């Protein structure tokens, strides 16, 4: 259960990329600016309303991410088909093509994930309420609309016994989508990030770092989706640290694409060569091997290095 939960922490990498675009464009986080439609859902007696939305619709899947600023929490929806209709877990018995309905609190805290009843294994009498309806996909105006609801599980909550949260009245209305991702223009920055991914140089077009909820999250994005991410405690000091694939203190993530099987978590080591907490600059090197519960492919990073301000 722990591995299933932590896998979805890697979705934070994609949202950091989305968040970095908002930062570069100097959006006032105190104002609820909604571009390209709205995603909203009710939970905990309040309504989540997105301030930024990203959507992709291609030949094999639909992916929608709604981010709420200044909170930094987000909703992620991934559907392994691109057809109008109503979908539940019963439509996807193949674990290689899961339905993703997940809420991640600010700072990449434990996500609340919609899972099949059998995966929940009796946690808190969990009832799977997950349902996603794609109401319309307009390929002329590039707009998508639909509704959703689900009960999410935080497998590590309640002292490891599991904790649930119910999400109702979810909807996304006239969200603009990309049929194919377009590589953005690189943003000038003093941040640096380099690595070899399976022996080939990984050259990011955007390097972003943020301090949030006691963690430093580093995102190196190549194009619009492919991203290497590192998450570290904000109190980390100079030294060498072992990184477990499913640990929570030090986290490696690789998002290859926006498909249901495109996210990987890594094991390896990170060396912090310097960390100036006053100037908020951290430098280090790393090596890692990425694996996934939902894919047989593995990826290895060597010669990783970063120097970023956060």
GIJOKA-V44684 format. One record per pair of residues at least 24 apart in sequence whose C-alpha atoms are under 6 Angstrom apart, sorted by the first residue. I is the first residue (numbers start at 1). GAP is how many residues later the second one is. D is the distance in whole Angstrom. If there is no record, write none. Layout:
BEGIN
I_GAP_D, I_GAP_D
END
This chain:
BEGIN
10_243_6, 12_96_6, 13_216_6, 29_40_6, 29_41_5, 36_139_5, 36_140_5, 37_136_6, 37_137_5, 37_138_4, 38_134_6, 38_135_6, 39_132_6, 39_133_4, 40_130_6, 40_131_6, 41_128_6, 41_129_4, 42_125_6, 42_126_5, 42_127_6, 43_124_5, 55_122_5, 56_121_5, 56_122_5, 57_122_5, 58_121_5, 72_34_5, 73_31_6, 73_32_4, 73_33_4, 74_29_6, 74_30_6, 75_27_6, 75_28_5, 76_25_6, 76_26_5, 77_24_5, 84_50_5, 84_51_6, 85_48_6, 85_49_5, 86_46_6, 86_47_4, 87_44_6, 87_45_5, 88_42_6, 88_43_5, 96_198_5, 97_163_6, 107_105_5, 107_106_5, 111_43_6, 112_40_4, 112_41_5, 112_42_5, 113_39_4, 113_40_5, 114_37_6, 114_38_5, 142_34_6, 142_35_6, 143_31_5, 143_32_5, 143_33_5, 144_30_5, 144_31_5, 145_27_5, 145_28_4, 145_29_5, 146_25_6, 146_26_5, 147_24_4, 183_40_4, 183_41_5, 191_116_6, 191_117_4, 192_114_6, 192_115_5, 193_112_6, 193_113_4, 194_110_6, 194_111_5, 195_108_5, 195_109_4, 196_105_5, 196_106_5, 197_103_6, 197_104_5, 198_102_5, 209_101_5, 210_100_5, 211_99_6, 225_32_6, 226_29_5, 226_30_5, 226_31_6, 227_27_6, 227_28_5, 228_25_6, 228_26_5, 229_24_5, 238_34_5, 238_35_5, 238_36_5, 239_32_6, 239_33_5, 240_30_6, 240_31_4, 241_28_6, 241_29_5, 242_27_4, 243_24_5, 243_25_5, 243_26_5, 261_33_6, 261_34_6, 264_26_6, 264_27_5, 264_28_5, 265_25_5, 265_26_6, 266_24_4, 280_29_6, 280_30_6, 281_27_6, 281_28_4, 282_25_6, 282_26_6, 283_24_4
END
